[in-house]
Amino acid sequence: MSFLLADSRQWRPQMAENLELRTGKRFHRLTSPEELTAENVCALQIERAFFPHWSHRIPETIFTKIDCVIFHMTDLPFGRGGSPLQNLIVRSIRQTKICALRCVAELDAGPVYLRRPLSLDGSAQEIYVAASAIIEDMIVEIVQRRPQPVPQTGTPTVFKRRQPADGDIAALCELKKVYDFIRMLDADGYPRAFLETDGLRLEFSRARLSGEQVMAEVTITRKSHGK
C-alpha cells in the first residue's frame, strides 16, 4: 500500500520526495482535481490521502473509501471555510494553528488528528512556505504514529471565501491595515491588493511597514474595458 499527496499549490515541490525519504513509504503526487478519481486511487492502492494545499472539493467517492487528511490554517472549529489566512490577518490575528483533520461531508468539520502552531508574520508567500514545512512534519507523524482523530468541540465560526475585489485598499485609513492587506495577498497565484483610478490599476507587493509609512512595490497597468 502507498500514500497519496494531493497538492494544487506547490509551496514545497519536494514534499513527496522528502516524505518518502523520511518514512520509507511510497507517496504518489497529484496536482489537479481531474487526477483525483476513485479509479486512480484504486489503481495506486492508496492507504491514506493527504491534502496539504487543496482548494477543491474532495469527491465523496474518495473520502468515504479511504482516510483523507486535510490541513486547515485555523484552530478549528474557529475559522471553518474559505481564505483562512486572509480572514485571520484582516482580524489582526498573529498566531494560529494548523489542524490536520479527517475529511467529512461537512466543510472543515471532521475530527482532528494534530494541531501545530503557526506564526502569521511576513508575506502570504512566506507564511505558506513555513506552513508547508510544518505540514510535512505532521504527515510524517501521522504515518509513523497513527494518532486517532479527536472530534471538534465548541461553537463553529465560519469564514467566507474572499474574492479578488476584496483586495481593494481604497477605503482603508490605517497604515497597519494597508500593510496587512498587501502582505496577506502577496503570494504566487493570488490577486494582489490594489487601487484603481479612472484609467489605471495599481497592484502592490513586497510591503514593509516603517514608522509612519508603508513602502511597497507597485505594478501599474491600464484598466481593461468593462472594469
C-alpha positions in Angstrom: 0.0 0.0 0.0 1.1 3.6 -0.6 0.0 7.1 0.2 -1.4 10.0 -1.9 -0.2 13.6 -1.7 -2.7 16.0 -3.4 -1.3 19.5 -3.6 -2.6 22.1 -6.0 -0.4 24.8 -4.6 3.2 23.6 -4.7 4.8 25.7 -1.9 7.1 22.8 -1.2 7.6 21.0 -4.5 10.0 18.4 -3.0 7.5 17.3 -0.3 6.6 13.9 -1.8 10.3 13.0 -2.1 11.0 14.2 1.4 8.2 12.1 2.8 9.4 9.0 1.0 12.9 9.5 2.5 11.6 10.3 6.0 9.0 7.5 6.2 10.3 4.8 3.8 6.8 4.8 2.2 5.7 5.4 -1.4 4.0 8.8 -2.0 2.1 9.5 -5.2 1.7 13.2 -6.0 -1.1 14.8 -8.0 -1.9 18.5 -8.6 -5.2 18.7 -10.3 -8.8 17.7 -9.4 -9.1 15.8 -12.7 -6.5 13.3 -11.4 -8.4 12.7 -8.1 -10.6 9.8 -9.2 -11.7 6.7 -7.4 -10.2 4.7 -10.3 -6.7 6.3 -9.8 -6.9 5.8 -6.0 -7.8 2.1 -6.5 -5.1 1.6 -9.2 -2.4 3.1 -7.0 -3.6 1.1 -3.9 -3.7 4.1 -1.7 -3.9 3.6 2.0 -4.4 7.2 3.0 -4.5 10.6 1.2 -3.1 13.9 2.4 -4.2 17.3 1.1 -1.6 19.9 2.1 -2.9 22.8 -0.1 -6.1 21.8 -1.9 -8.8 24.3 -2.8 -11.1 21.9 -4.5 -13.9 19.7 -3.1 -12.9 16.1 -2.4 -15.4 13.7 -4.0 -17.5 11.6 -1.7 -16.4 8.6 -3.7 -12.9 9.3 -2.4 -13.3 10.2 1.3 -15.8 7.5 2.0 -13.5 4.8 0.8 -10.1 5.9 2.2 -9.0 8.2 5.0 -8.4 11.7 3.6 -6.5 14.1 5.8 -6.8 17.8 5.0 -4.9 20.7 6.6 -6.6 23.9 7.7 -4.9 27.1 8.9 -7.1 27.8 11.9 -7.7 26.5 15.3 -10.9 24.6 14.5 -13.8 24.9 14.9 -12.9 28.6 14.7 -12.4 29.6 11.1 -14.0 26.9 9.1 -14.5 27.9 5.4 -12.5 29.7 2.8 -9.5 32.0 2.7 -8.3 31.2 6.2 -5.0 33.1 6.1 -6.6 36.3 4.7 -9.5 36.1 7.1 -7.2 35.7 10.1 -5.0 38.6 9.1 -7.8 41.0 8.5 -8.9 40.2 12.1 -5.4 41.2 13.3 -4.6 37.6 14.4 -0.9 37.0 14.6 -0.7 33.3 15.7 -2.8 30.4 14.6 -2.8 26.6 14.5 -2.6 24.2 11.5 -5.1 21.4 12.0 -4.8 18.1 10.3 -8.3 16.7 10.1 -10.3 13.9 8.5 -12.3 14.9 5.5 -16.1 14.5 6.0 -19.1 15.8 4.1 -19.5 18.9 6.1 -16.8 21.5 5.3 -13.9 21.5 7.7 -16.0 19.7 10.4 -14.1 16.4 10.7 -12.2 15.1 13.7 -8.7 16.5 14.3 -5.5 14.4 14.3 -3.0 17.0 15.2 -2.7 20.8 15.9 0.5 22.7 15.4 1.3 26.4 15.9 2.0 28.8 13.0 3.1 32.4 13.0 1.2 34.8 10.7 4.1 37.3 10.4 5.5 38.0 6.9 4.0 37.9 3.4 1.5 35.3 2.4 4.2 33.6 0.4 6.5 33.3 3.4 3.6 32.0 5.6 2.6 29.3 3.1 6.2 28.1 2.7 6.6 27.9 6.5 3.2 26.1 6.8 4.3 23.6 4.2 7.3 22.6 6.3 5.1 22.2 9.4 2.6 20.1 7.3 5.4 17.8 6.1 6.3 17.1 9.7 2.7 16.5 10.6 2.3 14.0 7.8 5.4 12.1 8.9 3.9 12.0 12.5 0.6 10.7 11.2 2.2 8.0 9.1 4.5 6.8 11.8 2.4 7.2 15.0 -1.1 6.8 13.5 -2.9 9.1 16.1 -6.6 8.8 16.5 -8.6 11.9 15.4 -10.5 13.8 18.1 -13.9 15.4 17.4 -14.1 19.1 17.3 -15.7 20.8 20.3 -17.2 24.3 20.7 -19.3 26.6 18.5 -18.0 26.8 14.9 -17.0 30.2 13.4 -17.3 30.1 9.6 -15.2 32.2 7.3 -16.5 33.4 3.9 -14.2 32.9 1.0 -12.7 36.3 0.0 -13.0 37.5 -3.6 -10.4 39.4 -5.8 -12.5 42.6 -5.3 -12.0 42.4 -1.6 -8.3 43.4 -2.1 -9.2 47.0 -2.9 -7.4 49.2 -0.3 -9.1 52.5 -1.3 -11.3 52.6 1.8 -8.6 51.9 4.3 -7.3 54.7 6.5 -4.9 52.9 8.9 -1.4 52.1 7.6 -1.3 48.8 9.5 -4.4 47.7 7.7 -2.9 48.7 4.3 0.3 46.8 5.2 -1.8 43.7 6.2 -3.9 43.8 3.0 -0.8 43.9 0.8 1.1 41.1 2.6 -1.8 38.8 3.0 -2.3 38.7 -0.8 1.4 38.7 -1.7 1.8 35.1 -2.9 2.2 33.3 -6.2 -1.2 32.8 -7.9 -3.1 35.2 -5.7 -4.7 38.5 -6.8 -2.8 41.4 -5.4 -4.1 44.2 -3.2 -4.9 47.1 -5.5 -6.1 50.7 -6.1 -7.8 51.9 -9.2 -8.2 55.3 -10.9 -10.4 56.1 -13.9 -7.9 54.5 -16.3 -5.3 52.7 -14.2 -4.9 49.8 -11.9 -2.1 49.8 -9.3 -1.2 46.4 -7.7 1.0 46.2 -4.6 3.5 43.6 -3.3 6.6 43.3 -1.0 5.2 45.6 1.6 7.2 46.9 4.6 5.8 48.9 7.5 8.3 51.5 8.7 7.2 54.2 11.2 4.5 56.3 9.6 4.7 54.9 6.1 4.2 51.7 4.1 6.7 51.0 1.4 5.8 48.5 -1.4 6.5 47.6 -5.0 3.7 48.7 -7.3 2.8 47.5 -10.8 0.7 49.9 -12.8 -1.4 48.8 -15.8 -4.1 50.3 -17.9 -7.6 49.2 -16.8 -9.3 46.8 -19.2 -12.6 47.9 -20.8 -15.5 47.0 -18.6 -13.6 47.2 -15.3 
